[in-house]
Each structure stands twice: as structure tokens, then as C-alpha cells.
Amino acid sequence: MKENTLRITFSTCSGKEELPEKDAMLMNAAMEACRNAYAPYSGFKVGAALLMDDGTIIKGSNQENAAYPSGLCAERVAFFHAGSACPGKKIIAVAISAVLNNHHQPHPVSPCGDCRQVMAEFEHRYGYPIRIIMMTEKDQYVILNSVKALLPFLFSSDSLKEK
């Protein structure tokens, strides 16, 4: 057996002033979406904002339900809304903001496995990488240039093709 190493490349920055203007604007939209989350059970509010290729911003927030797992994550709310409202438009970037009991987390809150798979499907569908911008408690940001950095062995429609 041979052991292999997998590496990802990501950027970090301190303070919103270090973010490119479009990323800062998108993060502001994600923070606004986070305030609209419905999370009475967990207290964990998440907001996501998508930047479309025409400059449109689509927002989503998590929506909990007493009948778990009937709720939906912020990322999937935003991605599915974009697919429905803006068919054919590419998603350029997604910003994600999260708070637990009204406090930002000390580390970036990355999308769950289901959200990663949905994001990978959109990236594969349009053949275009989606930047991911995640915020932490102390106004720190982690930026990935593609969903593949979060899900390197992703399952896509290519997996269903006969070779």
C-alpha cells in the first residue's frame, strides 16, 4: 500500500479591508442573510450569499424545523434559489457567515457534506469554479478558489458515465 498526500491551497486575510471589494460586499450580504435565519432549536444561524456572473446577489439563510431533518441549510437555500430564479447564470462566488447564540465562530464554518455536494454539482454543471469565502469570529476570512478544495474526491455526473 502506498500512502499519498493531498494538499489544498487557500487564502486568508485579516479584516474586511483586505478582502477584494466584491468579496466584502458579498460577505455583507451573507451577514444580512444570517440575521434572517430561522434557528430556534439550535441557535446556529447561517447566511449565504451568491454572486452571479451578471452581478446579481442571491441570499439564503438556514431554516430549521422541529421535525429534523426537514429544515434546510443556508447554502442550499441560496443555490437552489439561484438555480430556479437565474437558470443558466453562473455562480461566481459564495460567502458564508454563521453565528451561534449571536456570536461568530472562532473558526470558519464550512458547508456541510450535503451542501458541498450541491455546490459541486453547480460548479460541474457550469464548468466554472466557485470561490468560497468563509468568515470567522475575529473578522478573519478563509478563501478557497473552488468547491474541489472542500470536496476533492467529489461525485459528479462524470462518475455515472461508462468508461
Sequence and secondary structure as in RCSB ss.txt:
>XXXX:A:sequence
MKENTLRITFSTCSGKEELPEKDAMLMNAAMEACRNAYAPYSGFKVGAALLMDDGTIIKGSNQENAAYPSGLCAE
RVAFFHAGSACPGKKIIAVAISAVLNNHHQPHPVSPCGDCRQVMAEFEHRYGYPIRIIMMTEKDQYVILNSVKAL
LPFLFSSDSLKEK
>XXXX:A:secstr
         EEEEESGGGS HHHHHHHHHHHHHHHT B TTT EEEEEEEEETTS EEEEE B  SSTT SB HH
HHHHHHHHHHSTT  EEEEEEEEEETTEE SS     HHHHHHHHHHHHHHT   EEEEE TTSEEEEES GGGT
 TT   GGGGS  
